[in-house]
Amino acid sequence: VEKMEEQLASLSIAKRSTLSEEPAYLLDVDVSKPSTAESSGFVAVSCSNKSIRIYNRETLNFLREYKSCPGVLHGVRFAHACDSVVFSACSDGTVKCWDIRSASQEAVQIFSGYPSNVFISFDINCSDLIVCAGTEKVEQDTFLVFWDARGITNCAATTKEPLGVYSESHNDDITKICFHPIEPSLMVSGSTDGLVNVFDINKDNEDDALISTCNSDSSVSFIGWSGKDYKQVYCTTHDEGFCWWDMAQLDTEEPITQLHVLDVRDAVCIENNSLQYLVGGLYHEKADKLFLLGGTSTGNIHLISCGTDGLSLVGTLCGGHSAIVRSFCWNQEDESLLTGGEDAQLLLWKPGAVERSFAKKASMKIASSVQKRVRVHNSSLKSRKK
């Protein structure tokens, strides 16, 4: 474990994406699993300007962009078995699926919800058979909506109706959905109602499907699976709390709560109290260890180790981002980390990597002019909210 922690702390910048002509916050990142040994795979990024950008995974060279999104995008996910198929949920009540190999800007598949649905979270299960999206609360209703995802690679754009919904388990916006990494029927959902629900969707109805309800006592911002065979569930909250539960203890007398931290910023000793927010968590399979990612408004990234006895700082990644980090993706295979932020930068971090200095200087020059534009972008977002 110590070796793994040293390796994480030694992550340094290997690549930066070139800055786009239209700077935008990078809100979510996902990496495809390369389909062949020759393929380097792809990176998909959802942006605050309602676009999805696709990059080469190794070089971070920009490849293409999808802009035909009438609403706000929430998340990006690649299909597990096909590295060219990418999904995103949209506030217009659809989950759309694109095929990167196709020259078309149009989605190859559209999963449509019910008329009042505004989707703010989604995921696809590990067998690529089921897509599920979570809605904002409309009047008294919040839904988990399910579709059959088979046949997504057929080129003709078709619209699929839902298989069905769960409507009783949450009573506020469903902010996150995460299918189990190896069990296709297991799924966890998190909501602003504070509940983290674990389902077995193979069951006949919602009541039977709900295996466990855990209460984080706060609005859920991130959820994930961890532990050996992924029998644990954890979440972070919008007020920077952290909860961690062990589903293996459900049928025992032992408590399922591993750790509950009301405010991670107070629980981890970092110089100058510079932990300002949490981005999410990652489970390191080889070390059987859960880590949290947090950061500062100036772009530093803190890596925090989780144990049942508490949290501790592993290391800080500096010199990369110049603003809040909003998204990341951990790659188990080469132990690299991708991060995206409000500075419009996509960075690839690898253990012991050396970034060529001229590239860094050039990108820092661009970053200063980008920051001016991003600041304008930021204020326009605020005024729109008002």
C-alpha positions as CSV (number, residue, x, y, z in Angstrom):
1,V,0.0,0.0,0.0
2,E,2.8,2.4,0.9
3,K,4.4,1.8,-2.5
4,M,1.1,2.6,-4.2
5,E,0.7,5.7,-2.2
6,E,4.2,6.8,-3.2
7,Q,3.4,6.1,-6.8
8,L,0.2,8.2,-6.6
9,A,2.1,11.0,-5.0
10,S,4.6,10.9,-7.8
11,L,2.0,11.4,-10.6
12,S,3.2,14.2,-12.8
13,I,2.0,15.8,-16.0
14,A,2.6,13.7,-19.1
15,K,0.4,15.5,-21.6
16,R,-1.9,18.6,-21.9
17,S,-4.7,18.9,-24.4
18,T,-4.4,21.9,-26.7
19,L,-6.8,24.7,-25.7
20,S,-10.0,25.0,-27.6
21,E,-11.0,28.1,-29.5
22,E,-14.1,28.1,-27.3
23,P,-13.0,27.6,-23.7
24,A,-15.4,25.8,-21.4
25,Y,-15.5,24.0,-18.1
26,L,-14.6,20.3,-18.4
27,L,-17.4,18.8,-16.3
28,D,-17.0,15.0,-16.8
29,V,-14.3,12.7,-18.3
30,D,-14.4,9.1,-19.4
31,V,-11.8,6.9,-21.1
32,S,-12.6,4.0,-23.5
33,K,-11.1,0.6,-23.2
34,P,-9.0,0.1,-26.3
35,S,-10.6,-2.6,-28.5
36,T,-7.3,-3.8,-30.0
37,A,-3.6,-3.7,-29.1
38,E,-3.0,-1.1,-31.8
39,S,-5.8,1.2,-30.7
40,S,-4.8,3.8,-28.2
41,G,-8.5,4.4,-27.3
42,F,-10.4,7.7,-26.7
43,V,-11.2,10.2,-24.1
44,A,-14.6,11.9,-24.0
45,V,-15.3,15.1,-22.1
46,S,-18.6,16.8,-21.5
47,C,-18.3,20.6,-21.4
48,S,-20.2,23.5,-20.0
49,N,-20.9,24.8,-23.5
50,K,-23.2,21.8,-24.1
51,S,-20.7,19.9,-26.3
52,I,-18.9,16.6,-26.0
53,R,-15.2,16.6,-27.1
54,I,-13.3,13.5,-28.1
55,Y,-9.5,13.2,-27.8
56,N,-6.9,10.5,-28.5
57,R,-6.2,8.8,-25.2
58,E,-2.4,8.7,-25.6
59,T,-1.6,12.0,-27.2
60,L,-4.7,14.1,-26.0
61,N,-5.0,15.4,-29.6
62,F,-8.4,16.7,-30.2
63,L,-10.4,14.5,-32.7
64,R,-14.0,15.8,-32.9
65,E,-16.8,17.5,-31.1
66,Y,-20.6,16.9,-30.9
67,K,-22.6,20.1,-30.5
68,S,-26.1,19.1,-31.3
69,C,-27.3,19.2,-27.7
70,P,-30.5,21.2,-26.9
71,G,-30.0,20.9,-23.2
72,V,-27.4,20.7,-20.5
73,L,-25.2,17.6,-20.6
74,H,-24.8,15.4,-17.6
75,G,-21.9,12.9,-17.7
76,V,-20.2,10.9,-20.5
77,R,-19.7,7.1,-20.5
78,F,-18.1,4.8,-23.1
79,A,-19.7,1.4,-23.8
80,H,-17.6,-1.3,-22.1
81,A,-17.3,-3.6,-25.1
82,C,-17.0,-1.0,-27.9
83,D,-14.4,1.8,-27.6
84,S,-16.1,4.0,-30.3
85,V,-19.5,4.2,-28.7
86,V,-20.1,7.1,-26.2
87,F,-23.2,8.1,-24.2
88,S,-24.4,11.3,-22.5
89,A,-27.6,12.2,-20.6
90,C,-29.2,15.5,-21.4
91,S,-31.7,17.8,-19.5
92,D,-34.0,17.6,-22.6
93,G,-35.2,14.2,-21.3
94,T,-32.9,11.9,-23.4
95,V,-29.8,9.8,-23.2
96,K,-28.0,10.0,-26.5
97,C,-25.4,7.6,-28.0
98,W,-22.8,8.6,-30.6
99,D,-20.4,6.4,-32.6
100,I,-17.1,8.1,-33.0
101,R,-16.4,6.1,-36.3
102,S,-19.4,7.7,-38.0
103,A,-18.9,10.9,-39.9
104,S,-22.3,12.1,-38.8
105,Q,-22.9,14.6,-36.0
106,E,-26.2,12.9,-35.3
107,A,-26.7,10.4,-32.4
108,V,-26.9,6.8,-33.5
109,Q,-29.3,6.0,-30.7
110,I,-31.7,8.2,-28.6
111,F,-33.1,6.8,-25.4
112,S,-36.2,9.0,-24.7
113,G,-37.7,9.5,-21.3
114,Y,-41.2,10.5,-20.3
115,P,-42.4,14.1,-21.2
116,S,-41.6,15.7,-17.8
117,N,-38.1,14.0,-17.3
118,V,-35.1,16.2,-16.9
119,F,-32.1,13.9,-16.7
120,I,-29.1,14.9,-14.5
121,S,-27.4,11.6,-14.0
122,F,-26.9,8.3,-15.8
123,D,-24.8,5.1,-16.3
124,I,-24.6,2.0,-18.4
125,N,-24.1,-1.4,-16.8
126,C,-21.0,-3.5,-17.3
127,S,-22.6,-5.8,-19.8
128,D,-23.8,-2.8,-22.0
129,L,-27.3,-4.2,-21.8
130,I,-29.1,-1.6,-19.6
131,V,-28.9,2.2,-19.5
132,C,-30.4,4.0,-16.4
133,A,-30.9,7.8,-16.0
134,G,-31.9,9.8,-12.9
135,T,-34.2,12.8,-13.0
136,E,-34.6,16.1,-11.3
137,K,-37.6,16.4,-9.0
138,V,-40.7,17.6,-10.9
139,E,-43.6,18.4,-8.6
140,Q,-43.5,15.4,-6.2
141,D,-41.8,12.9,-8.6
142,T,-38.3,11.7,-9.1
143,F,-37.5,8.7,-11.4
144,L,-34.8,6.2,-12.2
145,V,-35.6,5.4,-15.9
146,F,-34.3,2.2,-17.5
147,W,-33.8,1.2,-21.2
148,D,-32.6,-1.8,-23.1
149,A,-29.3,-0.7,-24.6
150,R,-28.9,-3.6,-27.1
151,G,-28.4,-2.8,-30.8
152,I,-26.7,0.6,-30.1
153,T,-24.2,0.1,-32.9
154,N,-26.8,0.0,-35.7
155,C,-26.1,3.1,-37.7
156,A,-29.7,4.3,-38.3
157,A,-30.7,6.7,-35.5
158,T,-33.6,5.2,-33.6
159,T,-35.4,6.3,-30.5
160,K,-36.0,3.8,-27.7
161,E,-38.8,4.0,-25.2
162,P,-38.1,3.1,-21.5
163,L,-38.4,-0.4,-20.2
164,G,-39.8,1.0,-16.9
165,V,-39.0,3.2,-13.9
166,Y,-38.3,3.2,-10.2
167,S,-40.3,6.0,-8.5
168,E,-40.5,5.3,-4.8
169,S,-36.9,5.1,-3.5
170,H,-35.8,8.8,-3.7
171,N,-37.8,11.9,-3.0
172,D,-35.5,14.5,-4.5
173,D,-33.1,15.1,-7.5
174,I,-31.1,11.9,-8.3
175,T,-27.6,13.3,-8.7
176,K,-25.6,10.2,-9.3
177,I,-26.0,6.6,-10.7
178,C,-23.3,4.0,-10.7
179,F,-23.6,0.4,-11.9
180,H,-21.4,-2.3,-10.2
181,P,-18.1,-2.8,-12.1
182,I,-18.5,-6.6,-12.4
183,E,-22.1,-7.5,-11.4
184,P,-24.4,-6.3,-14.2
185,S,-27.6,-6.3,-12.1
186,L,-26.3,-4.2,-9.2
187,M,-26.6,-0.4,-9.2
188,V,-26.3,2.4,-6.6
189,S,-28.0,5.8,-6.8
190,G,-27.5,9.0,-4.8
191,S,-29.7,12.0,-4.3
192,T,-30.0,15.4,-2.8
193,D,-32.4,13.7,-0.3
194,G,-29.2,12.2,1.3
195,L,-30.0,8.6,0.5
196,V,-27.7,6.2,-1.2
197,N,-29.7,3.2,-2.5
198,V,-28.3,-0.1,-3.7
199,F,-30.5,-2.1,-6.1
200,D,-30.6,-5.5,-7.7
201,I,-32.4,-4.7,-10.9
202,N,-33.0,-8.4,-11.8
203,K,-35.8,-8.4,-9.2
204,D,-39.4,-8.1,-10.4
205,N,-40.3,-4.8,-8.7
206,E,-38.8,-1.8,-7.0
207,D,-39.5,-2.9,-3.5
208,D,-37.7,-6.3,-4.0
209,A,-34.9,-4.6,-6.0
210,L,-34.0,-2.2,-3.1
211,I,-31.3,-4.1,-1.2
212,S,-30.1,-1.4,1.1
213,T,-30.7,2.3,1.9
214,C,-27.8,4.2,3.4
215,N,-28.2,7.8,4.7
216,S,-25.4,10.3,4.2
217,D,-27.4,13.0,6.0
218,S,-26.5,15.4,3.1
219,S,-26.9,16.0,-0.6
220,V,-24.9,13.3,-2.5
221,S,-22.3,14.6,-5.1
222,F,-20.4,11.5,-6.0
223,I,-20.8,7.7,-5.5
224,G,-18.7,4.7,-6.2
225,W,-18.0,1.0,-5.4
226,S,-14.8,-0.2,-3.6
227,G,-13.3,-3.0,-1.7
228,K,-12.5,-6.6,-2.6
229,D,-15.1,-7.8,-5.2
230,Y,-16.5,-4.3,-4.9
231,K,-18.8,-5.1,-2.0
232,Q,-18.5,-1.6,-0.5
233,V,-20.2,1.7,-1.5
234,Y,-19.1,5.2,-0.7
235,C,-20.2,8.7,-1.4
236,T,-19.1,12.3,-1.1
237,T,-21.6,15.1,-0.4
238,H,-22.1,18.7,-1.7
239,D,-20.9,20.0,1.7
240,E,-17.7,18.0,1.4
241,G,-18.7,15.1,3.6
242,F,-17.7,11.5,3.1
243,C,-19.6,8.2,3.9
244,W,-18.4,4.6,3.4
245,W,-20.5,1.4,3.8
246,D,-19.8,-2.3,3.6
247,M,-22.6,-4.2,1.9
248,A,-21.0,-7.5,3.0
249,Q,-22.1,-6.8,6.5
250,L,-25.8,-6.5,5.6
251,D,-26.7,-10.0,6.8
252,T,-24.4,-9.9,9.9
253,E,-24.7,-8.2,13.3
254,E,-21.8,-5.9,12.4
255,P,-22.5,-2.2,11.5
256,I,-22.3,-1.5,7.8
257,T,-20.9,2.0,8.3
258,Q,-17.1,2.0,7.8
259,L,-16.6,5.7,8.1
260,H,-18.7,8.8,8.2
261,V,-16.9,12.2,8.0
262,L,-19.1,15.3,8.2
263,D,-16.5,17.6,6.7
264,V,-13.3,16.2,5.1
265,R,-11.8,19.7,5.1
266,D,-11.7,19.6,8.9
267,A,-10.6,15.9,9.1
268,V,-7.4,16.0,6.9
269,C,-4.4,18.0,8.0
270,I,-3.2,20.1,5.0
271,E,-1.0,23.2,5.2
272,N,-2.9,26.5,5.1
273,N,-6.2,24.6,5.2
274,S,-5.9,24.4,1.5
275,L,-8.4,21.6,0.9
276,Q,-11.5,23.5,-0.3
277,Y,-13.6,20.9,-2.1
278,L,-13.9,17.2,-3.0
279,V,-14.1,16.0,-6.6
280,G,-14.8,12.3,-6.0
281,G,-13.1,9.0,-5.2
282,L,-11.2,6.2,-6.8
283,Y,-10.6,2.6,-5.7
284,H,-7.1,1.3,-6.4
285,E,-7.7,-2.4,-7.1
286,K,-4.1,-3.6,-6.7
287,A,-3.6,-1.9,-3.3
288,D,-7.2,-2.7,-2.2
289,K,-7.4,1.0,-1.2
290,L,-9.9,3.8,-1.5
291,F,-8.7,7.3,-2.2
292,L,-10.5,10.7,-2.4
293,L,-9.6,13.5,-4.8
294,G,-9.9,17.1,-3.5
295,G,-8.5,20.4,-4.5
296,T,-8.0,24.1,-4.2
297,S,-9.5,27.0,-6.2
298,T,-6.0,27.5,-7.8
299,G,-5.9,24.0,-9.3
300,N,-3.9,22.0,-6.8
301,I,-5.1,18.4,-6.4
302,H,-5.0,16.6,-3.1
303,L,-5.0,12.8,-2.9
304,I,-6.5,11.5,0.3
305,S,-6.2,7.9,1.6
306,C,-9.3,6.4,3.3
307,G,-9.1,3.9,6.2
308,T,-11.6,2.8,8.7
309,D,-9.6,4.7,11.3
310,G,-9.8,8.0,9.3
311,L,-8.4,10.0,6.4
312,S,-4.9,11.1,5.6
313,L,-3.1,13.1,2.9
314,V,-1.1,11.0,0.4
315,G,0.2,13.9,-1.7
316,T,-0.6,17.0,-3.7
317,L,-0.4,17.4,-7.5
318,C,0.7,20.9,-8.3
319,G,1.6,22.9,-11.4
320,G,-1.2,21.5,-13.6
321,H,-4.5,23.3,-13.4
322,S,-5.0,27.0,-12.6
323,A,-8.6,26.8,-11.5
324,I,-11.1,24.4,-9.8
325,V,-10.8,20.7,-11.0
326,R,-14.3,19.4,-11.9
327,S,-13.6,16.0,-13.3
328,F,-11.2,13.1,-13.3
329,C,-10.8,9.5,-14.6
330,W,-8.5,6.9,-13.1
331,N,-7.1,4.2,-15.4
332,Q,-6.2,1.0,-13.6
333,E,-4.1,-0.4,-16.5
334,D,-1.4,2.1,-16.7
335,E,-2.2,3.8,-13.3
336,S,-2.7,7.2,-15.0
337,L,-5.0,10.0,-14.1
338,L,-6.9,12.3,-16.4
339,T,-8.2,15.6,-14.9
340,G,-10.4,18.4,-16.3
341,G,-11.1,21.8,-14.8
342,E,-12.6,25.2,-15.0
343,D,-9.4,26.4,-16.7
344,A,-10.5,24.5,-19.8
345,Q,-7.5,22.2,-19.5
346,L,-7.4,18.4,-19.9
347,L,-4.3,16.9,-18.3
348,L,-2.9,13.4,-18.3
349,W,-0.8,12.5,-15.2
350,K,1.5,9.4,-15.1
351,P,3.9,8.2,-12.4
352,G,7.3,9.8,-12.8
353,A,6.3,11.5,-16.1
354,V,8.3,14.5,-17.4
355,E,6.5,17.1,-19.4
356,R,8.6,18.8,-22.1
357,S,9.2,22.3,-20.8
358,F,8.5,24.3,-24.0
359,A,5.0,22.7,-24.1
360,K,4.4,23.7,-20.6
361,K,5.5,27.3,-21.1
362,A,3.4,27.7,-24.3
363,S,0.3,26.3,-22.5
364,M,0.8,28.6,-19.6
365,K,0.9,31.6,-21.9
366,I,-2.3,30.5,-23.5
367,A,-3.8,29.7,-20.1
368,S,-3.5,33.4,-19.0
369,S,-5.6,34.6,-21.9
370,V,-8.0,31.7,-21.5
371,Q,-8.5,32.6,-17.9
372,K,-9.7,36.0,-18.9
373,R,-12.3,34.5,-21.3
374,V,-13.3,31.8,-18.8
375,R,-13.9,34.4,-16.2
376,V,-16.4,36.1,-18.5
377,H,-17.9,32.7,-19.2
378,N,-18.2,32.2,-15.4
379,S,-20.0,35.5,-14.8
380,S,-22.4,34.8,-17.6
381,L,-23.2,31.5,-16.0
382,K,-23.9,33.2,-12.7
383,S,-26.1,35.9,-14.3
384,R,-28.1,33.2,-16.1
385,K,-28.8,31.4,-12.8
386,K,-30.1,34.6,-11.3
